[in-house]
Amino acid sequence: QVQLAESGGGLVQTGGSLRLSCATSGQSIYSLNMGWFRQSPGKEREFVASISWYTPNTYYSDAVGGRFTTSRDNAKNTMYLQMNSLKPDDTAVYYCAAHPSGLTPENMRLVSMYRYWGQGTQVTVSS
């Protein structure tokens, strides 16, 4: 059983930065497809970024590309989301997700493809 725990959320001003962490237990993060998603009130959960298992390949939504960077520390079994140039539209609960088998880059963007989820961490960007 894989368990995920996000941390690092908080309140930041427009243009600021935050780094989210997703601590993983139960399986090596290197053998998991990992994703970041976010959900704001009244909206569906949406894809933010992902990193493929066994490779350093990363993928981003158009909304965050060029501002957010996801990475993985295999020794710490932790995934990160570095968020720069934050905007009020980035305000949401951010979730990390994991899936223990192969996913195409397209499928990694889908909420339904992930088996495990964290509890989420709130990010609020003030204008």
N, C-alpha and C positions, 0 to 999 in steps of 0.2 A: 504494500500500500504506500503510495507516494503522498507525502504531505508537503504543502506549500505555505509559506508565511511571508506576506509582504510587510515592508516597513519603509519609513522614509518620507511619508506624506506630510503635508502641512500647509501653512498659509504663506504665500509669497506674492510679491508685487509683480505687475506686468513687466516683462523683460528679465525677470529673475530666473534662477535655476534651482532644480532639486534633483537628487538622485534617489531613486527607488531601489530597494533590494528585494529579492525573492529567495529566501532560504529554503532549500529543498532537502528532504530526508526520505529514506526508504529506497532510493535508487540513485545511481550516479547521474548527475545532471547531463553528463556527456552522452548518455544513452537515451535522452529524452528530447523530443521536440518541444520547445518552450515558446510561449507567447505572452504578450501583454495586451490587455483589453481595457476599455474604460466604459463607464456608464454614468450619464448624468440624468437628473430627474426628468421623467417623462420621455426618455429616449431609450432606444435599444442599446444593448451592449455592442460596442464596435471595436474592430481590430485596430491596434496601435503599431505593434512591432512583433517580430518573431525571430528566432534563431534555430537553425536546423540541428538535429542530432548529428554527432560525429563530424561535423564540419563547422567552419566559422561563418557560414552563409547567413546573412541577416536580411530582413525584409521590413518595409515600413509602409504605413498608409500615406497617402498624398498629404494628409492634414499635418503630419509631423515630420515628414522627410526633410532632412537638412537641419532640423532642430533637435531631434531626439536620437540617441544612440543606445542600442542594447548590446550587452556583452555578457560573457559567462566566465566565471572563475571555477574551473573544474576542481581545484584543490579545496576550495571553500564550499563547493556544491551550491553556489549562489549565482543568480542571474541579476543583472543590473539594468536600470533604465535611466540614463542621464538625460535630463530634460533641460534644455536651454531656451532662451528667448520665449519664455512662457507667456501665454495670452489668456485672457479671461475665458475664451472658448475651450481651453484645456481643463477647466474645472470639471472634476468628475471623481468618482471612485475608480481607482485603478486596480485591476486584478491581474495576477499572473496565472498561467495555465500550463499544463504539461500533458503530453501524450507519449506513451511508451512504444510507438511503432512509427513506421515511415509515413510521412505526409508530403504531398506535393506542395510547392510554394503557394499555389492557389488555395489548397485546402487549409493551409496554416492560417489563413485569414478568417476562417469560419469558426464561430463559437461552438457549434455542434460537434466539431472534430476532436475536441479536447476532453480527456477523461477526468483530469484532476484540476481543481481550482483552489486558489487561496481565498481568504476571507475579505480581501480588499483593503485598500488604504486611501484615505481622502486626500485629494489635492485641490486646493482652492487658490485661484489666482485673482487677486484684487486689481481693479482698474485705477 
